[in-house]
Amino acid sequence: MNQATEQHNNTDQKEEGDFDVAGTILNHIRDDHSWHLWGHTSIHLPVILKTDKGFEAFSSSRLSDEHHQLVVYNGNYPYKQVDGKIKVMNADGSINKEASKKVFDISITKNVVSMYITVFLLIIIFLGVAKAYKKTGVTSAPKGFQSFIEPVIIFIRDEVGKPYLGHQAPRFMPFLLTIFFFIWINNLLGLVPFFPGGANVSGNIAFTLTLALFTFVIVNVNGKKDYWKHIFWMPGLSTGMKIFLMPIELLGVFIKPISLTIRLFANMTAGHILVLSLISLVFIFKAVSASAMAVPFTVFISVIELLVGFIQAFIFAMLSALYIGMAIEEHHEQELVL
């Protein structure tokens, strides 16, 4: 049995009175194949696997017993959920790394369901707002939920779209508004401690990377000739300097989406860890005094996280607009006269 398996077994064998802070925090911020509701009640989600033996689908309830302890399920391979991921197990209880590489997990996980919920909310919200505009007209004062959404849309248009995209802002506003509200609602749902909230979608680097790739594609597909000219052969510079700067500028094309990915992922994950760490103090010290200190701090940080959730969505949309604006801008350079 390898060292990783021994450490995993030692964690499972902890006394009931011990409180595993790291394990508790990691369980809450990572993706999972089931959605915990309360106590021992969970929503079991479908596990869908692509292996070298074909596709396989089963309920995540097969991966745990009646006591909600993780067990091995014998399908095409003997599967077990380890740290939120499906692994192929050996007979001795260790992870079969070679076989696990052949398993491609395309399951509908907690984060996927949370994104479906966000999409559903977006459809309901904007269809409702559109219906209100159709009924009352664009010149009438907004009412109800429309009066809350309209200032946000105008804010993104005036503070993100127009400053960075100019007269071409209307062309890219659907993308900027979609990505802003999609991130914002996911951030808000992540702060809700009960279903349908609690999923750390924005703290999943695959999620932030996918959004960044959308920006990357839009930037480079819409890039004007001047954009590419400033990357591969900057005007107004000597040939030697152009050759020196070309790889640096080309590297910058890929650094931009990486910065978008890491910024959103790191900020949202750090916020969740901080809130969970403060809550864990109550269980660590097991005293009323700890609760008196931890609860106010937790509430304060949670309020700050509400603001951070909005700011991070705004920054992602703003930087996306900035990168798109740099790509579609037409330059009119003049040769430098020395």
Helices and strands as residue ranges (DSSP letters): H 3-12, H 21-29, E 34-38, E 41-44, E 46-51, E 54-59, G 60-63, E 73-74, E 78-82, E 85-88, H 97-100, E 104-105, H 110-136, H 146-156, I 157-161, H 162-165, G 166-168, H 169-191, H 205-221, H 225-232, H 239-285, H 288-328
